[in-house]
């Protein structure tokens, strides 16, 4: 590699001096690639600041040489070099600052195979590359430092269709497909912001022969998302004329004690992704402080397992059994319901929606999930604002048929309602504004 120039964040804005920018700097290198492996010339970016650079507890707590250094990783990015380009674009450094800011604010770290829904061209252009997957950098091995171990996670830019495939199947599977398509990344997964086609447009057989079969065989390892969602207990009579059932549960006065409220918050904090920055929704968390990805999913799933990070609170308020419920989602969250049903419940697993606006959570469980407080006899049950819905395989298949139009967002008009009266279940897909202003 040829050293080009370091991007140095101004010291007055870095975390070292209490500023908003987590990274001290980002180094940028000109990488000549590897013609023998069909790897093109590109710019290689490496962050500094997510790991412990100083060992003096000013930014990261020093925990010893054997554990992770700081958050345990730094970010890298490989951007295809355009013809005649003499200096690396600096926008990837700002992208890294945004991701690092999320990590510092949420204390959720990244793992290989994670995805980031960005919903905007990474370079603010008109590019189709609008989301990210993360994987191990192909050249940079983990490093043992005096302040702990550092691994290097590479950002890989992907199209919306590729992100959706990663959500429905898994990130590692899509990364392997990207490696086989030179213009989509190749063996070193180099991002080309001018790529105009998805891997499925380049090779239509990939969707049916690899992704669809993977979903059918493996299911999805995405076990939860932060979302705009709410639920109502339609079987609970209003307490007075002012009490409207249309107000989302998460915003109603719950008459909970301070201890109960703190238990809910702490359990959600440990067991679910808490996303304080909606632009970075579900960052997948295969670890104790986030419910998003199962590391090793199995047919016999459990809500008490390591993969689900104990999402069921134990010493909490009593469980309420509900007769009829109304679920509400915005369009983006609703589009994930088929994934929840096909990729999770039909494989004996669970899937959780955690509201980004409050403590509300909705967990779908199958009959094979252990530790659930919803049962086949009482399929709707709640702990405070936390709802569980147990769906049988037969009902899941029926719901998939009825919800088929969720897969065609271009033809979707809001609001949209689905109802199964004999099951006493209603699902509404509503505009974002309903969740941004739930009392209006």
C-alpha positions, -999 to +999 in steps of 0.1 A: +000+000+000+011+035-007+004+060+021-015+090+007-027+112+035-043+110+069-076+125+076-072+142+110-103+152+128-099+186+145-089+179+181-115+203+195-143+181+180-129+147+190-141+126+219-107+129+235-116+166+243-153+160+248-164+168+213-190+150+191-166+132+167-156+098+181-128+091+156-095+108+161-086+104+125-091+082+094-060+071+074-065+069+036-042+047+014-039+041-023-041+003-028-028-010-061-051-041-059-042-075-072-045-080-110-040-117-107-071-119-084-090-094-105-089-069-077-089-033-091-070-003-077-088+014-049-087+037-019-084+020+014-097+038+046-089+028+082-104+044+113-087+052+146-107+058+177-132+029+182-103+010+198-083+023+228-055+044+214-043+058+248-049+034+276-056+062+301-094+059+305-100+093+289-120+077+260-122+040+267-120+021+300-088+000+300-098-036+308-065-054+302-044-068+273-064-100+269-098-085+262-110-061+235-093-028+230-120-001+235-150-014+215-126-041+201-126-031+164-119-004+139-137+003+106-122+000+071-136+008+037-125+001+001-136+025-026-129+019-063-105+045-076-119+064-106-097+070-136-076+101-131-084+104-094-052+117-077-065+120-041-090+099-021-125+113-016-131+123+020-168+114+023-160+079+035-143+094+066-176+112+074-195+080+069-172+063+094-177+091+119-215+086+116-212+049+123-187+055+151-210+081+166-238+055+167-215+030+184-205+055+211-241+067+217-257+032+218-227+012+231-238-015+205-208-029+186-206-044+151-200-079+140-191-095+106-224-101+087-242-071+103-261-047+081-268-010+083-299+005+067-288+039+056-316+049+031-294+074+012-265+072-013-234+068+008-217+097-010-248+119-013-249+114-050-276+096-071-260+062-066-279+030-059-254+021-032-275+032-002-268+007+026-240-013+041-229-048+052-199-054+074-173-081+071-137-089+081-112-069+061-094-093+037-059-079+043-060-068+080-058-095+106-067-089+143-039-071+162-028-076+197-020-041+212-008-031+248-045-021+254-062-052+241-072-069+208-084-050+177-102-065+147-109-047+115-144-047+100-148-035+065-178-015+053-193-028+020-217-006+001-248-025-012-281-017-031-315-018-014-324-052-030-291-067-017-299-053+018-334-069+017-319-102+007-294-100+036-323-093+060-344-122+047-315-146+047-283-135+063-255-110+057-227-136+053-246-153+025-250-121+005-213-111+011-203-145-004-224-137-035-209-103-038-174-118-038-183-139-068-194-109-089-164-088-098-183-056-106-202-059-073-172-062-051-151-092-061-129-111-036-119-080-016-155-065-016-145-031-031-174-007-033-181+010-066-204+039-062-211+039-099-224+004-100-258+006-116-270-030-113-277-053-084-262-088-083-296-101-090-299-080-122-264-091-132-271-127-125-309-134-121-302-170-111-286-158-078-320-149-063-338-181-070-309-206-068-290-191-038-311-167-018-345-182-020-331-217-013-311-203+015-341-187+031-361-219+027-332-240+042-317-217+068-344-191+075-333-157+086-309-149+114-324-114+118-343-117+151-353-082+158-355-046+146-361-011+159-392+001+143-422+024+142-448+002+158-476+001+184-503-023+196-537-020+212-556-043+235-590-044+218-604-067+245-597-041+272-627-017+277-619+020+279-616+033+314-636+064+306-648+084+276-615+100+272-596+067+269-593+060+232-583+026+220-566+041+190-539+057+211-508+034+209-501+015+241-466+029+244-480+064+250-508+056+274-504+062+312-496+027+325-499+032+362-466+014+367-445+019+397-410+034+393-395+000+400-416-017+373-407+010+348-370+007+354-372-031+351-389-028+317-363-003+306-333-023+318-346-055+303-353-039+269-319-023+271-302-057+277-324-077+254-333-054+224-316-030+201-321+005+214-317+028+185-315+065+195-307+075+159-335+064+135-312+070+104-293+039+116-320+014+124-314-022+133-277-026+136-274-063+142-261-073+175-250-110+179-241-103+215-255-097+249-265-061+246-285-064+214-313-085+200-309-086+163-290-116+150-288-152+161-252-164+160-262-201+158-299-204+153-315-238+158-349-254+153-354-254+191-353-217+197-355-201+231-364-166+244-340-173+273-310-184+251-278-165+246-288-155+211-319-137+223-301-121+253-329-128+278-356-106+263-382-119+288-382-100+320-385-122+351-395-103+382-419-080+363-456-071+366-481-099+360-488-113+326-520-102+310-538-126+287-556-107+259-585-118+237-580-094+208-552-072+196-545-046+169-510-043+156-498-011+139-467-006+118-453+020+094-447+008+058-410+000+063-417-021+094-447-038+078-426-048+048-406-070+072-437-090+084-433-116+056-396-120+066-407-125+102-432-151+092-414-170+065-378-166+077-383-169+114-416-184+126-417-212+100-382-221+113-393-223+149-379-190+159-390-156+172-389-120+159-392-087+179-402-052+169-389-027+194-405+008+191-380+036+185-403+060+203-409+043+236-409+010+256-434-007+233-423-041+219-440-068+199-426-103+198-439-129+174-432-164+186-438-199+170-449-229+189-413-242+190-400-213+211-392-220+247-397-195+275-426-176+258-454-165+280-479-166+251-493-201+246-515-218+220-544-216+245-537-179+251-518-167+220-518-130+230-501-120+263-484-089+276-461-077+303-470-040+305-463-025+271-445-057+259-467-079+237-462-115+226-481-132+198-479-169+193-488-180+158-493-216+147-476-228+115-511-231+098-520-196+106-486-183+095-491-199+061-525-182+058-511-148+069-484-151+042-510-155+015-531-126+028-501-103+032-486-110-002-491-074-014-466-062+013-440-074-011-450-049-037-445-015-020-448+005-053-484-005-055-491+001-018-515+028-006-518+038+030-535+032+053-539-005+048-557-030+071-556-068+074-580-086+096-586-122+108-618-119+128-619-156+140-584-151+154-593-117+168-562-101+152-560-070+132-529-055+115-527-019+102-500-004+080-500+034+086-482+065+075-451+075+095-469+106+108-492+084+130-462+072+150-444+106+150-475+122+165-493+093+182-518+115+201-530+134+170 
